[in-house]
């Protein structure tokens, strides 16, 4: 068994078959892309949601108790939330400075 074969075997045990994971994940992504707000989202928001769909697909198809999958979802949401927080803070400062 080659290194890549061993990796794929381990991933299959953890996340289930790739084809089923792909089916689940692509269905989630299609639903997101079909939503009214999808085209208005910033690239980081769309990417975070697509990565969350990927992780959700792994959870739904494989080991739902694997902590890392859930932890990664938190990380993707935090990246967007942190960026939005900075944006709001910058707007607040700009508004305050204009009011002076």
N, C-alpha and C positions, 0 to 999 in steps of 0.2 A: 504494500500500500504506500503510495506517495504521500508527501506532506499535505498536498491539497486534498487528496482523497480522505485523509484522516480528519482534516478540518471540516470537510463537507459532511462526513459521517457524524462528527460531534455536533455540528450545527443542526443536522436533521433530527438528532435525538432531542436537542433542546427546543427547536422551533417548529418541528414537523416538516412535512415535505415542502419543497420550494414551490412546486406548482400550486398547491393548495394555499400556501401563504400568499403567493402572487395573486391568486383569484380573489381572496379576501381583501387584500390591501388595495388592489385596483378598483374594487367595488366601492370601498370607502373613499378613495381619491376621486372617483367619478361623481359620487354624491356631493363631495365638497366643491368640485369644479362646476357642478350644476346649480349651485346655490346663488342667490341674488347678489351677495357681497363679494364673491370670489375675485372678480376682476378688479375690485377696488382695493383689495388688500395689498399692503406693501410686500415686496419680495421676501423679507425676513419672516413675515407672518405666514405667507403661503408655504415657504420652506419648512417652517416649524410645524405647521399642520400636516404637511406631507410626511415629515419624519415621525410625527405622532401616529399617523395612519400606519406607517411601516411597523412601528413598535406595537401598535394595537393588533395588527395582523399577526405578529409573532405571538402575542399573548393569546389571541383567539384560536390560533392553530397549533400552538405548542404548549410549553410549560407556563401556565398562568401564575405560578408562584415564584417565578424567577425574578428576584428583586431588581436586577440590573435593567430589565425592560421598563419597569415602572419608574425607576430612578431616572432613566434617560428621558422619559416623557416630562417629568418635572423640570429637567434641565432645559429642554426646548421651550417650555412655556416661560421659564424664568428669563431666558435670553430676550424674548420679546417683551415681557413685562418690564424688565430692567431698562430696555431701550425706550419704551413708552414713558416710564417714570422720568428719565432724563429729558425727554422731549417736553413733558409737562413742566418740569422745573425750568427749562430754558424759556418756555413761553411765559411763565410766571415772571421771570426776571425781566424779559423784554417788555411785558405789559407794565411792570412796576417802573422801569426806566422811562417808558414813554409818558407815564403819568407825572413824572417829576417836572 
